[in-house]
Amino acid sequence: MGSEKRRHDRYYVRLPVDLVVGKTKTSAMTVDVSFGGLFLKTVRPPPPRQLVKVTLLLPPKDREVSLMAMAVFVEGHPDDHGMRGVGLKLFGLDDDLQERWEEFVKHVRTIPRTEKVPEGQAEKAPTDEDSGAWSNLLPELRIRTRTRQDLRNILNLEIRKGRMYVRTPVELPPQSGVELHLVHPDTSRTFSFVGEVDRKVRENGFVGLRILLPPFDGAKVKAFQRFVEADAVMSIDVDSDDLERNEDLDADRSAS
C-alpha cells in the first residue's frame, strides 16, 4: 500500500446502496467512505477487479447518484450475518459527480461523533497510489486507427451507443473489466476509458469482443473531440552518441 500521506482518510457512515453487477442488483450497506472510494457490506460481493455500479442517495440533499467503481478488495469470509466486505475504488466520475461525492464526504466529516477509520484497517481501503491505480488491475486493449475519421466514427457509431466491438483474439469472460486505449493515427496520443466485456463475438468473419461502455457526458465527449482534432506532436530522437558528446561539451565549457 502507499504511504500514509497519500491515502485518503476514511469515515464511518452507514447508508443503504444498490450494488449493480452486470444485470444483477444487490442491496448493500456502506461501512465507510473516502474521497477515493467506499467500503460496503453485502451478501453477494463482486469478485476482485469487477466493474460495478453503485446507486445511493447522497446526504445532505439526498440526491440520487450512480457511481462507477471497481472492486479492489473482497473479504474472504462472511460475518455472522452472512455478509462480506468489499472495497470499491471510484473512477470515471465527471466533474459534477466528483463534486457531489466530495461534498458528501466533507459533509460526513462534519457530522457530530463521526469516527475516522483506524489506520490499522487501511488494508481494506481503496487507495489512490496514483490517478490511474485501478488501471494496473485491468487487462488493456490498444486500438489503433488509420484516420481521424475512424475516431469520429468510433464516437458516433460506437461510444454514443454505449458499446464497442473490438476485433481481437483475446478471450475474456463476460463482466470482466477492460481498459481501452484509442491510439491517434497522427499524434500517437491515447484516449483511455474503461468498459466491461459483454460477450465474445464470432459472426460474419468478425472475431472479437462486445464491450459495454459507461455513458460519455458532454464534458467527456468534448474531451474526445479535442483528442481527435489535436495537432501532431513533434518528436525528436536522442542518439546515445549525442549524449556522450554533450558530456564533452560540458567538460570543454568548464575548462574554459
C-alpha positions as CSV (number, residue, x, y, z in Angstrom):
1,M,0.0,0.0,0.0
2,G,1.0,3.6,-0.4
3,S,2.4,5.9,2.3
4,E,0.1,7.3,4.9
5,K,0.3,10.8,3.3
6,R,-1.1,9.5,0.0
7,R,-4.0,7.5,1.5
8,H,-7.5,9.1,1.7
9,D,-8.9,9.3,5.3
10,R,-12.0,7.1,5.7
11,Y,-15.0,7.9,7.8
12,Y,-17.6,5.5,9.2
13,V,-21.1,6.1,7.8
14,R,-24.0,3.7,7.2
15,L,-26.1,4.2,4.1
16,P,-28.2,1.7,2.0
17,V,-27.0,1.3,-1.6
18,D,-27.8,-0.7,-4.6
19,L,-24.8,-2.6,-6.0
20,V,-25.2,-3.5,-9.7
21,V,-23.0,-6.1,-11.3
22,G,-24.0,-6.7,-14.9
23,K,-27.7,-7.1,-14.8
24,T,-27.8,-8.2,-11.2
25,K,-28.8,-5.7,-8.4
26,T,-27.9,-6.5,-4.8
27,S,-28.7,-4.5,-1.7
28,A,-25.6,-3.4,0.3
29,M,-24.7,-1.0,3.2
30,T,-21.8,1.4,3.4
31,V,-19.3,0.9,6.2
32,D,-17.0,3.8,5.5
33,V,-16.3,6.3,2.7
34,S,-13.4,8.4,1.5
35,F,-12.7,10.8,-1.4
36,G,-11.4,7.9,-3.4
37,G,-14.0,5.1,-2.7
38,L,-16.2,3.3,-0.3
39,F,-16.3,0.1,1.7
40,L,-19.5,-2.0,1.6
41,K,-21.1,-5.0,3.3
42,T,-23.3,-7.3,1.1
43,V,-24.3,-10.9,0.9
44,R,-23.2,-11.0,-2.8
45,P,-19.9,-9.2,-3.2
46,P,-18.4,-9.0,-6.7
47,P,-15.0,-10.6,-7.3
48,P,-11.8,-8.5,-7.3
49,R,-11.3,-6.4,-10.5
50,Q,-15.0,-6.5,-11.2
51,L,-16.6,-3.3,-12.5
52,V,-19.8,-2.3,-10.7
53,K,-22.3,0.5,-10.4
54,V,-23.3,1.9,-7.0
55,T,-26.6,3.8,-6.6
56,L,-27.4,5.7,-3.4
57,L,-28.9,8.9,-2.0
58,L,-26.2,11.3,-1.0
59,P,-26.8,13.5,2.1
60,P,-27.2,16.3,2.9
61,K,-29.6,16.9,0.0
62,D,-30.5,13.2,-0.6
63,R,-29.7,13.4,-4.3
64,E,-29.6,10.0,-6.1
65,V,-26.4,9.3,-7.9
66,S,-25.0,6.3,-9.8
67,L,-21.2,5.8,-9.5
68,M,-18.9,3.6,-11.5
69,A,-16.3,1.7,-9.4
70,M,-14.1,-1.3,-9.3
71,A,-13.8,-3.9,-6.6
72,V,-10.2,-3.8,-5.3
73,F,-10.6,-5.8,-2.1
74,V,-13.1,-8.5,-1.1
75,E,-13.2,-10.2,2.4
76,G,-12.7,-13.9,2.2
77,H,-15.2,-15.0,4.9
78,P,-18.7,-13.8,5.7
79,D,-19.6,-12.3,9.1
80,D,-22.3,-13.7,11.4
81,H,-25.0,-12.2,9.2
82,G,-23.6,-13.9,6.0
83,M,-22.3,-10.6,4.7
84,R,-18.8,-9.8,3.3
85,G,-17.0,-6.6,2.8
86,V,-15.9,-5.2,-0.5
87,G,-13.7,-2.1,-1.1
88,L,-14.6,-0.1,-4.1
89,K,-12.4,2.4,-5.9
90,L,-14.4,5.1,-7.8
91,F,-13.3,6.1,-11.3
92,G,-14.6,7.8,-14.4
93,L,-16.6,10.4,-12.5
94,D,-17.5,13.5,-14.4
95,D,-16.9,16.9,-12.8
96,D,-20.4,17.1,-11.5
97,L,-20.4,13.7,-9.9
98,Q,-16.9,14.2,-8.5
99,E,-18.1,17.5,-6.9
100,R,-21.2,15.8,-5.4
101,W,-19.2,13.0,-4.0
102,E,-16.6,15.3,-2.4
103,E,-19.3,17.5,-1.0
104,F,-20.9,14.3,0.6
105,V,-17.6,13.2,2.2
106,K,-17.0,16.7,3.5
107,H,-20.5,16.6,5.0
108,V,-19.8,13.2,6.7
109,R,-16.7,14.7,8.3
110,T,-18.8,17.4,9.9
111,I,-21.4,15.0,11.5
112,P,-21.1,15.0,15.3
113,R,-19.3,11.9,16.6
114,T,-18.2,10.8,13.2
115,E,-15.2,8.5,13.6
116,K,-12.3,8.1,11.3
117,V,-11.4,4.5,10.4
118,P,-8.2,3.5,12.3
119,E,-5.0,3.2,10.2
120,G,-4.7,-0.4,11.2
121,Q,-7.7,-1.2,8.9
122,A,-6.1,0.5,5.9
123,E,-5.6,-2.7,4.0
124,K,-9.4,-2.7,3.4
125,A,-9.3,0.8,1.9
126,P,-9.4,1.6,-1.8
127,T,-6.2,3.6,-2.3
128,D,-5.1,6.4,-4.6
129,E,-1.5,5.5,-5.2
130,D,-1.8,7.5,-8.4
131,S,-4.5,8.8,-10.6
132,G,-4.6,5.5,-12.6
133,A,-4.2,3.0,-9.8
134,W,-7.1,0.9,-11.0
135,S,-5.6,0.6,-14.4
136,N,-2.9,-1.7,-13.1
137,L,-5.5,-4.3,-12.3
138,L,-7.3,-4.4,-15.7
139,P,-6.3,-6.1,-19.0
140,E,-5.5,-3.5,-21.6
141,L,-6.6,-3.3,-25.3
142,R,-4.9,-0.8,-27.6
143,I,-6.9,0.1,-30.6
144,R,-5.1,1.7,-33.5
145,T,-7.0,3.7,-36.1
146,R,-5.9,4.6,-39.6
147,T,-7.6,8.1,-39.9
148,R,-9.2,10.8,-37.8
149,Q,-12.5,9.9,-39.4
150,D,-12.1,6.4,-37.9
151,L,-12.0,8.0,-34.5
152,R,-15.1,10.2,-35.3
153,N,-16.9,7.0,-36.4
154,I,-16.0,5.3,-33.2
155,L,-17.5,8.2,-31.2
156,N,-20.7,8.4,-33.2
157,L,-21.3,4.7,-34.1
158,E,-19.9,3.0,-31.0
159,I,-19.3,5.2,-27.9
160,R,-22.6,7.1,-28.2
161,K,-24.4,3.7,-28.3
162,G,-22.7,2.6,-25.1
163,R,-20.7,-0.3,-26.6
164,M,-17.8,-1.2,-28.8
165,Y,-17.0,-4.2,-31.0
166,V,-13.2,-4.8,-30.7
167,R,-11.6,-7.2,-33.1
168,T,-9.2,-9.3,-31.0
169,P,-8.1,-12.9,-30.5
170,V,-8.0,-12.3,-26.7
171,E,-10.8,-14.1,-24.8
172,L,-12.1,-12.5,-21.7
173,P,-15.1,-13.8,-19.7
174,P,-18.3,-11.7,-19.5
175,Q,-18.4,-8.9,-16.9
176,S,-14.6,-8.7,-17.0
177,G,-13.3,-5.1,-16.7
178,V,-11.0,-4.0,-19.6
179,E,-9.1,-0.8,-20.2
180,L,-9.4,0.6,-23.7
181,H,-6.7,2.8,-25.3
182,L,-7.6,4.5,-28.6
183,V,-4.4,5.5,-30.4
184,H,-4.5,8.6,-32.5
185,P,-3.2,8.0,-36.1
186,D,-1.3,11.3,-36.4
187,T,-0.3,12.3,-32.9
188,S,0.2,8.8,-31.3
189,R,-1.6,10.1,-28.2
190,T,-4.1,7.9,-26.5
191,F,-7.6,8.4,-25.2
192,S,-8.3,5.9,-22.4
193,F,-11.5,4.7,-20.8
194,V,-12.8,1.5,-19.1
195,G,-15.5,-0.9,-20.3
196,E,-17.0,-4.2,-19.4
197,V,-17.0,-7.3,-21.5
198,D,-20.5,-8.3,-22.6
199,R,-19.8,-11.3,-24.7
200,K,-17.5,-12.9,-27.3
201,V,-18.4,-12.4,-30.9
202,R,-17.9,-14.9,-33.7
203,E,-20.1,-13.8,-36.5
204,N,-19.7,-13.0,-40.3
205,G,-15.9,-13.2,-40.2
206,F,-15.6,-11.0,-37.1
207,V,-13.7,-12.4,-34.1
208,G,-13.6,-10.3,-31.0
209,L,-15.4,-8.9,-28.0
210,R,-18.5,-6.8,-27.5
211,I,-17.7,-4.3,-24.7
212,L,-20.2,-2.2,-22.8
213,L,-19.1,1.4,-22.0
214,P,-20.2,3.8,-19.3
215,P,-22.1,6.9,-20.6
216,F,-20.0,9.7,-22.0
217,D,-21.3,13.0,-20.7
218,G,-21.0,16.3,-22.6
219,A,-17.6,17.1,-21.0
220,K,-16.1,13.7,-21.9
221,V,-17.5,13.9,-25.5
222,K,-15.8,17.3,-25.8
223,A,-12.5,15.9,-24.5
224,F,-12.7,13.1,-27.0
225,Q,-13.4,15.6,-29.8
226,R,-10.3,17.7,-28.7
227,F,-8.3,14.5,-28.8
228,V,-9.4,13.7,-32.3
229,E,-8.7,17.1,-33.7
230,A,-5.4,17.7,-31.9
231,D,-2.4,18.7,-34.0
232,A,0.5,16.3,-34.5
233,V,3.2,16.3,-31.9
234,M,6.8,16.9,-33.0
235,S,9.1,14.2,-31.7
236,I,12.9,14.1,-31.8
237,D,15.0,11.0,-31.2
238,V,18.0,11.2,-28.9
239,D,21.1,9.3,-30.0
240,S,23.4,7.8,-27.4
241,D,26.4,9.2,-29.2
242,D,24.9,12.7,-28.8
243,L,24.7,12.2,-25.1
244,E,28.4,11.4,-24.9
245,R,29.2,14.4,-27.0
246,N,27.1,16.6,-24.7
247,E,29.3,15.4,-21.8
248,D,32.3,16.6,-23.7
249,L,30.8,20.0,-24.3
250,D,30.2,20.4,-20.6
251,A,33.8,19.4,-19.9
252,D,35.1,21.9,-22.5
253,R,32.9,24.7,-21.1
254,S,34.2,24.0,-17.5
255,A,37.8,24.1,-18.7
256,S,37.4,27.5,-20.5
